[in-house]
Amino acid sequence: VALPKKGSLCCALFIESWYSPSLCCVVPPGCPWLWDNLTCWQPARVGEVVVVSCPELFIHLPALIWGYFHAYWVNRLEITTLYVHRKLSRNCTEGGWSETFPHYVDACMFDEPNGTHEHPDMYYVSVKALYTVGYSTSLVSLCTAMVILCRFRKLHCTRNFIHMNLFVSFILRAISVFIKDGVLYAEEDSNHCFLHTVECKVVMVFFHYCVLSNYFWLFIEGLYLFTLLVETFFPERRYFYWYTIIGWGTPTICVVIWAVLRLHFDDIGCWDMNDNAGIWWVIKGPVLASIMINFVLFIGIIIILVQKLQSPDIGGNESSIYLRLARSTLLLIPLFGIHYTVFAFSPEDVSKRERLVFELGLGSFQGFVVAVLYCFLNGEVQSEIKRKWRSWTVNRYFAVDLKHRHPSLASSGVNGGTQLSILSKSSSQIRMSSLQAESPAT
């Protein structure tokens, strides 16, 4: 374990200096330096009482007691403050140090505030199970949507290209979550707070990059739609080049800066704890900025939609106008990630449980909702799939019919598609000849 080793090293240096040869090998009176595997006790004279705070190790114990996932999200500043006010003491007697009073377990074990949950670890396990189901559902639906948009050429346009990049960012986010859980929480009783391998740090860098990229592509979706509504002439292809740079390039710069700062100034553990607020803002700042700008774009788009729906050129009564406005608003919420604004600017120690359920549990299904709304329920996608299905059905029908009626043609390699093209050409020739025959009569 990293922290006790670190403390024992510091204590060993004090002990070495205490018994250094410069003191002529004279052992000072009283109680010497003491390392009890948890705390380093400074020397004291007989009759003195040494009081210390709880060791730093107990700050990480909620990860073991409440559930392995909770340690990543709990507000460690609140826990650290509680430990500062919890004290331990030892008396220096003529026979040496006394036992610790109170015991470490009694003084330093952290109780969850309010004590309202008998089994808090089950709560976090349930949240993890919820977002695992959500990300799995989103991953399957997004991969299916990507296959559909890539398969049909008629769906290749700037708008769908932006959708595809958003789908890829959701896919990468889901994959990074699964990889992070596999590395940090492979075993429920593993203490990931003290992991400090290169593999673990690389996983955290990849995780932050995927999350940041997802937020930026949500921002690009909002920016693209707002630009379409505002600009009359909009060079989509030229703008798509800059969208790609912003969506994938900006997160790369932010994550690289964050990784360099962590490596030089806060290289502790697996980089999954963000105790240094200044370094953490390199990641948190762009995320909050994208959420705030997207919310402003969302309000602007709603205002434009209200003006357009109230135009006299658009028919319908007042109730139908509000119905279409409500439908448009609901469709834009998952695309813009507006639900993130609920807890985006609130303190991290406020409503921690509700934040977990809302952002992790429900947020994990966002990719699924986006894939359904902007691919599976899209009119262009549905019409293209129906057209391909009809074409495949007709080809299959003629292939089966040709096989039963003309076995010789079927065996010679003439397929249903060739037969269909021949029939279509012959029918067009018959129509042309009939028109030429009717023209002299007119």
C-alpha angles and dihedrals in degrees: 000000000000102000099051090046090051091048094046090052092053091046091049089055091052092047091048092052090046092056095035119146089242087075090060091246092288110150109222117240121256126027119340130216111301132198111193094180091264110045136024110228117204120225120274140182122250110284096023123121120218116207122194137169123253112283119261091246091077091059087072097044094093085073089064100036104037098035135291094260097052095068091068095057107028116109101254093188090067092049093047090052090054092051093051089062094046111088139195127198141193128191121223107224133174088261092052134260120356124224119283114272120234102018118254092247093051097044105034108032106111120230118205111252115266090006091234097144123065094194107026092165090067090057093059092042087054091050090050091050090049096052091042089058090044096051092044091052091046092048094054095044094045093050089051091049091050091053091051095048092046095045100056115063094199088065093058107111137123093265093053091042088059089047089051092052089050089051090051091051090052090048092050091047092054092046092049091052091053092047092048092050090047093053102036101032104029089131123031093222095048116116101227091174089083099044112118105163123138090239091057093050092048089052091053091049090051091047094053091046093053093047092047092047090052092054092048094051089050086054091049091052090055093044092049094050093046091050091051091055096045105037120069096197111034122178095212099180094053091047092048089064091058091043089058092050092049095044098049104015102051094053088050091056093046094048093046091052090047092049093049092049092048091049094052104032110019108024095154127138120324095328089250093116117072104201094145103076094191094058093042091057089068085072101026096048098061090044093054091044092053091047092049095046091046090052090052090048089048092055090046092051092049090053091050091048091051091052093048094046091050091053113117089231089070114074128215138083126276095268093054090050092054090045092055090045092052091048092050091048094051090049092053097049097075092037093055096036091234091159089072090070091071093078101010097104101027121104114270093237092059119095095345094170095048090047091054093051095043101043100031104026101038095024091060089067093055093094090053092050092048092049092050096046100041101034117016095039095036112119095220092050093048093048091048092050091048091050092051091046092052091047092050092047093051093047091049091049094052091045091054092042092049092049093054099041102035111025091169093058091045092051092048091064102259105143133199093262092056091047090050092051091049091051092048092050093047092048091052091050090051091052091049093050091049091051091050090050091051096046098075090050090058 
